[in-house]
């Protein structure tokens, strides 16, 4: 029988040198979700750290892949198989260059938009039809390469706002798993004017 729990993966790179970087926004949100669940991360044989419990009344497995970002798919797919969780109950939290800093958006399916973590997950799950919670990190300034930018720390101005943005990201995940995508989008997509 398929499990009724949600698999919620926060993407990032392992190791202290990456901990506060933009590319690890997904893991920052996941860390707050683990606090809300009241669970500690434990090492799991699927190459992820896992925290299990109930989030907003829903059973969840919070997953932090121990692989590098571009290899996230293996651990996520292994966990989904381990728990027998379908892609429709899988949520991936990731950094998003195409959204201004701190803006949170939700969607089901779609392309990977050049995001190597999403590309890896779609390939490993064999589908793009899983939920994404997109955490805006903004575009690189000037001519800075995206690959350089995502591995940089947040600016001091962004760091002041970061706790609120992480909180919003965690709230978006809770809304998604309790109210469904449409209602969650109505809440979180109404908070900022749409960019044309």
N, C-alpha and C positions, 0 to 999 in steps of 0.2 A: 504494500500500500504506500502511496506517495505520502510524504510528510506534509503536515499542514503548516510547518514553520516557514519563515522567510529567511533566505540567505542574503545578507547585506554585506557587500564587500567594499572596503575603502581602499582606493588605489594610492600607490606611492612607491618610493624606493626604500629598501632597508638600510639601516645603519644611521648612526648619529649625525653624520655629515649632511644627510638629506632631510633630517627630521623637520626643520622649519621652513623648507623650501615650498615654492608655489605648487610644484608637481605633487607634493604630499598633502594637498588640501583635503583629498578624500579620506586620508588616514586621520587628519585632525578632526574631521566631522565624526568619523567612526569612534575615535577616542572619547568624545563627548557622549555618544550613544552608549558606549560601554559604561560610563559613569551613571547614566540614567537607568540602565539596566541593573547596575550594582554588581557587575561581573568583572572578573579579571581575565585578561588574555592568557590562554595556555597554549603551549605548542601542540599542534595536531599533525598527524602523520601525512596529511595532504599538503605539506609545505606551506601551511598558513598558521597564524596565531588566531585562536578562536575564543570568543566570549559568548556564552549561551545564557539565555534567560528570557524574560518577557519585557517587551517594549510596548508601552501604551496598550497592555493587555494581550499583545500578539506574541506568540513564541518566535524567537529569532536566534539565528546563529550569525554573530558579527565576525567577519573574516578580514584579516590583514595578511594578504599574501606575503610570504618571505622572499619572493623572487623579485628581480628588478621589474620595473614598470612594463617593459616591452615583452615580458614573459608571464604576465599576470594570468593569462588564460588557463595554463596548466593547473595551478593550485585552485582556481575558482571552479573549473570543470570537475576536478577531482573531488572537491567538497560537495558540489551539487550531486555527483554520483553517490558519494558516501551517505548523504542524508536523503537521497532520492527526491531532491527538490527540482521542480521544473523551472525552465527559464521564466515562466510567468510569475514565479514567486522569488525571482532573483533581482536584487537592486544593486547597481554599481554606482558608487559615489566617486566622482572624478573632477579634476581641475578642467576648466574650459576657457581657452584663449578668446573665444568669440563673444564672451559676456564681460561686461564691466566688472571690476573688482567687487566682490561681495554679493553680486546678484545671483540668485539661485533659481534654476529652472528644472522642470521635470519632463521626461518624455519616455515613450516606449518605442524601442527599435530605432531605426535610422542608421545612417552611415557612421564611420568612426571619425570623420572630419580631421584626419591626420593624427589622431591620438593613438599612439602605439599600444597603450594598455587596452583600449577598447577593441582595437584590431585583433589583438591576441585573444581576448575573451570571446569575441564573435567567432573566430576561427576554431577555438577549442570547444565552445558550446555547440558549434554547428548552426548557430542562428544569431540574428541580430535582435530578436524579439525578447529582450529583457529590459527592465526599467533602468533609466539613468537619472541620477540626481547630479546636475551639472553645477559646479561651483565656479563662479566667474573669477578669473584672475587678471582679466584685461590683456591688452596687446602689448608686446614689447615696445619700449620707447625707441625712437629713431630707427637706426638700422640694425639694432641688436637681433641676432638670430633667435628664433623661438626656442630652439634647443638649449641655448645659453640662458635665456630668460626664465624658463620654467624651473631651472635648477638653482636660481637665485633665491635668497631670502626675501620675504616681504619688506617693503620700505617701512620706515618708522611711522609714517602717517597711516599706512595700511595696517601695521601691527596694532595701532590703537583701536581700529575698527574690527580687527580680526575676530575677537571673542564674540562680537555680535553677529558677524557673518557666519561663524561656525555654528552658533546657536540657531540661526535661521536655517542652515543646512540640515541640522539635526531635526528641527521642527518639520521641515519638508519631508524627511524620511518618515517620520511618525504619521504625518497627514496622509502620505501615500499608502502606507500599509493599513491605516484604519478607515480612511474615507474614500480611497480609490483615486485613480489618476486624475480624472476630470475635476473633481472637487479640490484636490490638492493643487492642480494647476490654477484653478480659479483663485485660490488664496495667494499663491506665491507668484503668479504671473501678473497679478493686479498691483503688486507693490511698487512697480517701476514702469515708466512709460516704455512701450515696445520700441526697439531700435529699428528704424526702417532699413 
